[in-house]
Amino acid sequence: MTQRHALFGFIATLTTLVLVLAITFIAAYFVPGLIGKVEAFGLGTVTGGLTTLAASFRPRQPTGGEPNA
C-alpha cells in the first residue's frame, strides 16, 4: 500500500466515522426515544471498529525476502 492509498483509506474511514456519528446525533435530537435503540445497535462497536481501522492505514515497507508485486 502506497502512502497515497493509505491516505485515501484513512480519509474515507474518517469520513464514514463522522457521517455515522452525525446521523446518530441528528436522529437522537429529533427522536429522543431512539437513543436506547442506537445503543442496542452497537454504536460504540461501530465507532470503535472504524477508529481501529483508521489506525491501520499505514504504508508498509517491503521486507528483503518478499518479491515486489
C-alpha positions, 0 to 999 in steps of 0.5 A, spaced: 500 500 500 502 506 497 502 512 502 497 515 497 492 509 498 493 509 505 491 516 505 485 515 501 483 509 506 484 513 512 480 519 509 474 515 507 474 511 514 474 518 517 469 520 513 464 514 514 466 515 522 463 522 522 457 521 517 455 515 522 456 519 528 452 525 525 446 521 523 446 518 530 446 525 533 441 528 528 436 522 529 437 522 537 435 530 537 429 529 533 427 522 536 429 522 543 426 515 544 431 512 539 437 513 543 436 506 547 435 503 540 442 506 537 445 503 543 442 496 542 445 497 535 452 497 537 454 504 536 460 504 540 462 497 536 461 501 530 465 507 532 470 503 535 471 498 529 472 504 524 477 508 529 481 501 529 481 501 522 483 508 521 489 506 525 491 501 520 492 505 514 499 505 514 504 504 508 508 498 509 515 497 507 517 491 503 521 486 507 528 483 503 525 476 502 518 478 499 518 479 491 515 486 489 508 485 486 
